Amino acid sequence: MDKDATDPFDVASLVPDFRPPPVATHAGGAQLAFADARMRHWRYPVDGPLVPGSDRHGDATCRMFHDTFNPYRPAVLDWPELAPATRDRIVALPIWDIAVQTEGKARLRMAAYAGTLQEPGMRHALALNAWEEQRHKEVLTRMVAAYGIELAPEPPPPLPRDAEWAYLVTGYSECIDSFFAFGLFELARRSGLFPPALVDTFEPVMQEECRHILLFANWAAWHRARLPLWRRARFEAKVAAVWCFLAWERIGLARAVDAHDTPHAQDNNFTLHGAQSVADNGVGLCDLLALCLAENDRRFAGYDARLLRPTTVPRLAGLVLRLAGVFGRRR
């Protein structure tokens, strides 16, 4: 399994001064609990506002990401035995190919962009983010190997021609997907259809995704604030183009699913119908959005309130809920 779960990708090949962080091969219960708490709770030790683009804001962003690093090792995760019905349900989820490939693209794009940065603190933070994406890929690869899930051949992704564009696409995609993943993960836990041991195994990965999008949101604010006006205008145009690209990608996937009698075998728009796969009776859209908002707030609650949070998807979800409430009252 070890041979199948690793590959030769190395963040240092794109960020030469990056050194992988030390990881724990063995840890007792108290050590694991301490690492878990440290990953979820952090406050910048300096009082005062964190003005986007300031040196203090950049320092707080980078220190948050490094200080909350959790040194657990995917290589020693214990995958629980599953009842046949539960295993079949997990194997049937249409996400595993795209999930593993997405992590592979994310690590490459983040490392490629980190290698272009001159500011050492932010370069090292983004390189560590790429290293953690590599670790997520190992978690998923080991899980599918443990449960006999067959993956399609994975072509190596090409090095991005525009590293900033690729990083923006990856970062905003994670902001969208993580928001829904937080709710779906909690729905899976509440449903009881997945054993608690499997939910607990994935929990650190979910919280790492929260840290990742917290880093991205603050990098974006820090970066745009430091640009001269003419470069900021170009950056904002690129961000708008990324959002249009992501919207088109997801709408196109939704149409592809709706246009056939059966969904794609592997679908990277899993959030459209994922709730039906993790709960016996599914869940309504408004209930799912409310759960996603609650879980989003809960996962971010332990981090310094002065750091910026991703806001676009939570605001859209809140708008949908308010509109649903208005029209519901009118009916």
ChimeraX attribute file (.defattr): number of C-alpha atoms within 10 A of each C-alpha:
attribute: neighborCount
match mode: 1-to-1
recipient: residues
	/A:1	11
	/A:2	11
	/A:3	6
	/A:4	10
	/A:5	17
	/A:6	16
	/A:7	11
	/A:8	5
	/A:9	13
	/A:10	17
	/A:11	25
	/A:12	15
	/A:13	12
	/A:14	19
	/A:15	20
	/A:16	11
	/A:17	14
	/A:18	21
	/A:19	13
	/A:20	13
	/A:21	13
	/A:22	9
	/A:23	11
	/A:24	13
	/A:25	11
	/A:26	10
	/A:27	12
	/A:28	7
	/A:29	8
	/A:30	9
	/A:31	12
	/A:32	16
	/A:33	12
	/A:34	11
	/A:35	17
	/A:36	19
	/A:37	14
	/A:38	15
	/A:39	23
	/A:40	20
	/A:41	16
	/A:42	18
	/A:43	16
	/A:44	19
	/A:45	8
	/A:46	9
	/A:47	7
	/A:48	9
	/A:49	10
	/A:50	20
	/A:51	15
	/A:52	20
	/A:53	18
	/A:54	14
	/A:55	12
	/A:56	16
	/A:57	22
	/A:58	22
	/A:59	14
	/A:60	21
	/A:61	25
	/A:62	21
	/A:63	18
	/A:64	23
	/A:65	22
	/A:66	17
	/A:67	13
	/A:68	19
	/A:69	21
	/A:70	24
	/A:71	16
	/A:72	19
	/A:73	14
	/A:74	20
	/A:75	15
	/A:76	12
	/A:77	13
	/A:78	12
	/A:79	13
	/A:80	13
	/A:81	13
	/A:82	15
	/A:83	11
	/A:84	9
	/A:85	10
	/A:86	14
	/A:87	15
	/A:88	13
	/A:89	14
	/A:90	20
	/A:91	16
	/A:92	14
	/A:93	15
	/A:94	19
	/A:95	19
	/A:96	24
	/A:97	21
	/A:98	18
	/A:99	17
	/A:100	20
	/A:101	18
	/A:102	16
	/A:103	21
	/A:104	22
	/A:105	23
	/A:106	26
	/A:107	27
	/A:108	28
	/A:109	28
	/A:110	27
	/A:111	29
	/A:112	26
	/A:113	23
	/A:114	28
	/A:115	23
	/A:116	13
	/A:117	14
	/A:118	9
	/A:119	10
	/A:120	14
	/A:121	16
	/A:122	22
	/A:123	22
	/A:124	22
	/A:125	21
	/A:126	27
	/A:127	29
	/A:128	24
	/A:129	28
	/A:130	27
	/A:131	25
	/A:132	23
	/A:133	25
	/A:134	23
	/A:135	21
	/A:136	23
	/A:137	25
	/A:138	23
	/A:139	23
	/A:140	19
	/A:141	23
	/A:142	22
	/A:143	20
	/A:144	19
	/A:145	16
	/A:146	14
	/A:147	16
	/A:148	11
	/A:149	17
	/A:150	11
	/A:151	15
	/A:152	11
	/A:153	8
	/A:154	11
	/A:155	7
	/A:156	10
	/A:157	13
	/A:158	9
	/A:159	12
	/A:160	15
	/A:161	9
	/A:162	11
	/A:163	19
	/A:164	18
	/A:165	18
	/A:166	20
	/A:167	23
	/A:168	20
	/A:169	20
	/A:170	21
	/A:171	22
	/A:172	21
	/A:173	17
	/A:174	19
	/A:175	24
	/A:176	17
	/A:177	17
	/A:178	22
	/A:179	25
	/A:180	25
	/A:181	22
	/A:182	23
	/A:183	23
	/A:184	24
	/A:185	21
	/A:186	16
	/A:187	20
	/A:188	20
	/A:189	18
	/A:190	13
	/A:191	15
	/A:192	13
	/A:193	17
	/A:194	19
	/A:195	16
	/A:196	13
	/A:197	14
	/A:198	16
	/A:199	15
	/A:200	11
	/A:201	16
	/A:202	15
	/A:203	14
	/A:204	16
	/A:205	18
	/A:206	17
	/A:207	18
	/A:208	21
	/A:209	23
	/A:210	23
	/A:211	22
	/A:212	21
	/A:213	22
	/A:214	22
	/A:215	24
	/A:216	25
	/A:217	21
	/A:218	22
	/A:219	22
	/A:220	16
	/A:221	16
	/A:222	20
	/A:223	17
	/A:224	18
	/A:225	15
	/A:226	13
	/A:227	14
	/A:228	9
	/A:229	11
	/A:230	8
	/A:231	12
	/A:232	15
	/A:233	13
	/A:234	12
	/A:235	17
	/A:236	12
	/A:237	11
	/A:238	16
	/A:239	17
	/A:240	12
	/A:241	14
	/A:242	19
	/A:243	15
	/A:244	11
	/A:245	13
	/A:246	17
	/A:247	13
	/A:248	12
	/A:249	13
	/A:250	14
	/A:251	13
	/A:252	13
	/A:253	18
	/A:254	18
	/A:255	10
	/A:256	14
	/A:257	17
	/A:258	11
	/A:259	10
	/A:260	9
	/A:261	7
	/A:262	9
	/A:263	14
	/A:264	14
	/A:265	11
	/A:266	17
	/A:267	21
	/A:268	19
	/A:269	20
	/A:270	19
	/A:271	17
	/A:272	15
	/A:273	15
	/A:274	20
	/A:275	23
	/A:276	14
	/A:277	19
	/A:278	24
	/A:279	18
	/A:280	12
	/A:281	10
	/A:282	15
	/A:283	17
	/A:284	10
	/A:285	14
	/A:286	16
	/A:287	12
	/A:288	18
	/A:289	22
	/A:290	17
	/A:291	19
	/A:292	24
	/A:293	20
	/A:294	14
	/A:295	20
	/A:296	21
	/A:297	15
	/A:298	11
	/A:299	17
	/A:300	18
	/A:301	13
	/A:302	15
	/A:303	20
	/A:304	15
	/A:305	13
	/A:306	14
	/A:307	20
	/A:308	20
	/A:309	20
	/A:310	20
	/A:311	10
	/A:312	12
	/A:313	17
	/A:314	22
	/A:315	12
	/A:316	12
	/A:317	19
	/A:318	16
	/A:319	12
	/A:320	16
	/A:321	17
	/A:322	13
	/A:323	12
	/A:324	13
	/A:325	13
	/A:326	11
	/A:327	10
	/A:328	9
	/A:329	8
	/A:330	7
	/A:331	6
